[in-house]
Amino acid sequence: MDGCGTNRKLRGIGETEGNAMGTRVDVREEVSESNEHSWTLCFQQVTYNYEDGTKQDGYRFIWKRPDGTLQAARGQARIPDAAILDRLTQEAKSKGWLK
């Protein structure tokens, strides 16, 4: 389960999104970088809240379209290159939420 909500606008930290499988994703922290086409690659600290009441904390990469909706990708987000990966994870470390 990827927890991605198709065409759901995510406005900020602390907001929740859902999907058709009953999984809710709470975004706790986020860093991001936009590309030349106005798509934004986000690295997020999240909590997955499953329909059965269980929770899992973790991290994910997800793309936002130019209109702010999420790009659901069945658990996959293409990382264009290692430099972007490094910049986003270093920014999260410098903000103190990726240890």
N, C-alpha and C positions, 0 to 999 in steps of 0.2 A: 504494500500500500504506500502510495506516495503522498497522500494528503493534499494534493494540489486541487484547488477549486478552479474549474474552467470558467473563464470570463468573469472572475470575481475581482473587484478592485480592492487592493490592499493599501490602505492609506498610511499606516504607521505601526510603530512598535506597540505591542499590547493588543492588537486587533486579532480577531479570530476569523479563520476561513473554514469552510467545510467542503465535503465532497459527497458524492452519491452513495458511498459505502459507509457513511456514518462516522467517518474519522474527522475530528476537528484538529486544526493546527493553530496553536498559539505562538505568534512570533514574539520572542522576548528581546532580541537584539538583531540589528542588521547593519551591514556595510554594503556599499554598492558602487558600481562603475558603469557608466553609460558608454555605448559605442557610437560610431559616426552615423548610425541609422536610428538613433534615439531609443534603442532597446537597452535595458538595464540588467546587468548580471548582479544578482543579490546573493550574498552569503549571509545566512541567518542562523541564529541560535533559536531553536524551536522546542515546543512540547507537543507531541502527538497524543491526542486524547481519543482513544478507541471506543467504539460503541459498547463494548463489554465492560467499560469502566476503567480499564488499565491505561497507563500513561507511559510514554517513553520520551526522555529528553535527548536532544541531539542537535545536529547541524545539517543544513542542506544548502545547496546552490539551486537557484531558480531564476528564470528569466521573467522580466516584466516587459510587456509590449509598450510601444510609445503612448498608448492610451491609458496605461497604468494597470491593465488586467494581467493576470498571471498566465504564463505559457505552461499549461499542463503537459508533461512529457513522460508520464508513466515512470517516475522515479529517476529520470535522467535529465541533466542539463549540460550541454556541451560547453566546456571551458576552452576558449579560443587559444590560449597559450599559457605556458607556465608563469610568465611574468604577471599576468592578471591574477592567477591563482595566488601567487606570492604576495602581491599588493593587497588583496582583500584579506588574506589570513593575517598578514602583518598589521593591517589596520585594526582588525578585531583584537589581536594581541595587545596593541598599544592602548585600546579602549578598555582592556582588562577582562573581556568576557570569553576570550579563547586562551586557554592556558596550556 
